[in-house]
Amino acid sequence: MLKKWLSLLTALLLPFSCALAQGADDGLQGYTEDELLDMMAQLPEDGEDDNSAFLVLPEDISMPEDNVYTLLLIGSDAYSDDHRGRSDTTILVQVDAESKTIRMASFLRDMYVKIPGKGSNRLNASYIWGGADLLLKTLETNFGVTADAWVEVNFERLVKVIDAIGGVEVEVSERERTQVNSILRFYNEKIGSPEEDQLLTESGLVCLTGKQALCYSRIRKIDGDFQRTGRQRKVLEAAFHKVTQLSLAEISMLVLENMDAVSTNLSLSDALELIPLALRCKNASFDILTIPVAGAYKHTTVNDMAVIRPDLKKNQQALREFFHLRQDK
């Protein structure tokens, strides 16, 4: 069961598989390694019946009231923890245990939207001005969506977590391989690594390292941001499938050794509440959406900035239908 729980989290957290790391005050930091392993040992081994009634959880943990949980995944363009950066990746993920579906909606960073208290600007500016909280408010103000929790990872952390799970398998075209290497050379120079370090030598179905997966997720020169968000979702799904292959012991150590890999407002209690949902999401299917949707935006220039101006009503409707939201949300 633990495998399924962490598999779900990994799929949701962009390879943010250790998203329980820097949560609220009652998060994992308050527990020793032995205590965490002891809690993991209380959970059934893989292969046992998928029935949440067998879970042994602390008495103060409440069970989710419905079958849906939503996470906001943020990938910042910061190279290290020294500064916040902009939200290079913004993906809203809904786990629907009733239908065993994981829905991922990507929001293009260059959309020109209203940012509460800041006027109007590109969507990714909201993160650098006010972090995850302001980004969430911006999404709710413009698109009528919100999330139960958020998770953020920067370039350095993303590379670390992808490498921790042994890389991810992704289908890479020859054009994409060329772009991966171009971006990777620049990234290596930026972080002080040898220019040729981990260059991708072949196309096709390949196992990408952390650096390679990062650079693959950033490609847009050969097409655009719409296609780039598709690559980011491919990395997400590949991470999900990769973790399902790990053993209970391997996943336990993965969490313990990478607890500092992400920033999140998920607490330990929050994470434990996800377990029953995860139990019901084995072999979940993936649905995807990109905002703005086709026919609901236009390219324009504002204050010498090339931006995308979305048709808010049409995109709100698309999101309501995609996430099965009520009209009043």
Buried (B, 14 or more C-beta within 10 A) or exposed (E): BBBBBBBBBBBBBBBBBBBBBBBBEEBBBEBEEEEBBEBBEEBBEEEEEBEBEEBEBEEEBEEBEEBBBBBBBBBBBBBEEEEBBBBBBBBBBBBBBEBBBBBBBBBBBBBBBBBBEEEBBBBBBBBBBBBBEBBBBBBBBBBBBBBBBBBBBBBBBBBBBBBBBBBBBBEBEEEBBBBBBBBBBEBBEEEEBEEEEBBBEEBEEBEBBBBBBBBBBBBBEEBEBBEBBEBBBBBBBBBBEBBBEBEBEBBBBBBBEBBEBBBBBBBBBBBBBBBBBBBBBBEBEBBBBBBBBEEBBEEEEEEEEEBBBBBBEBBBBBBBEBBEBEEEE
